[in-house]
Amino acid sequence: MTEHVKTEIADGVLTLTMQRPDKKNALTGAMYNAMSDALKQAEADASVRVILFQGDGDSFTAGNDLADFASQARGEGTVDSPAHRFIETISKVGKPIVAAVQGNAVGVGTTMLLHCDLVYLAENARLITPFVNLALVPEAASSWLLPLRIGHARAYAMFALGEPMDAAGALASGLANAVVPQADLRKKAHDAAVALTKRPAGSLSLTKRLMREHQRIAAQIAEESVLFKERLTTPEAREAFAAFAERRPPDFSKL
């Protein structure tokens, strides 16, 4: 285990478990780096055929630790790159990725699912992309991938209004493969991962490559990243994070 991320390899499956349940698995730079490193090692390790993401506690992940964003919005230090590194890394993984999601999947917790190949949700799962609420823009190529998957109208509501999508809605709109009771979630996802290990790895890799427009994804990630970094330094972002810290509604009317 490294920095709240546990890695296990068994039966050809690398399981990455986010273990910061007291903070709803909010992702620190160290956690992003641990997951990026594990993904790169998995790509190079022939014994790993499938990757499985899961999170301990009542949430998959609360997304980026907002303390990191807030310090950047105040101009303290450079814009954190571990999150961008993780996004770039997961978008390029050639091996199958499976996700087991319970509770809230916020921000990158939802956008990373667009780079997973099989997604299983607990009945209480909620996918939330509150980028605009925080005066930011979508990332992980989600500004292209999410409308592509669920349609412009639903994607815009998730982005612009920050409207959560519940498990049933996510299944119906094509963001998940199945919804199962919480008690069955990890077994369902692990069984699917093990089933993939029995398939020919070369065929799986090529099928994934054929199904994903890697150049377009990389270009979208790059464009989003530039705008995201710019937005972090705006008065709107400073107001959004100050309001969050002070537990009050933000007021963008004078900005």
Secondary structure as UniProt FT lines:
FT   TURN            3..4
FT   STRAND          5..10
FT   TURN            11..12
FT   STRAND          13..18
FT   HELIX           21..23
FT   TURN            24..25
FT   HELIX           29..44
FT   TURN            46..47
FT   STRAND          50..55
FT   TURN            57..58
FT   HELIX           66..73
FT   TURN            74..75
FT   HELIX           82..92
FT   STRAND          97..101
FT   STRAND          104..106
FT   HELIX           108..111
FT   HELIX           112..115
FT   STRAND          118..122
FT   TURN            123..124
FT   STRAND          126..128
FT   HELIX           132..134
FT   TURN            140..141
FT   HELIX           142..150
FT   HELIX           152..160
FT   STRAND          165..166
FT   HELIX           167..172
FT   TURN            173..174
FT   STRAND          178..180
FT   HELIX           182..184
FT   HELIX           185..197
FT   HELIX           201..211
FT   HELIX           214..232
FT   HELIX           235..245
FT   TURN            246..247
FT   TURN            253..254
//
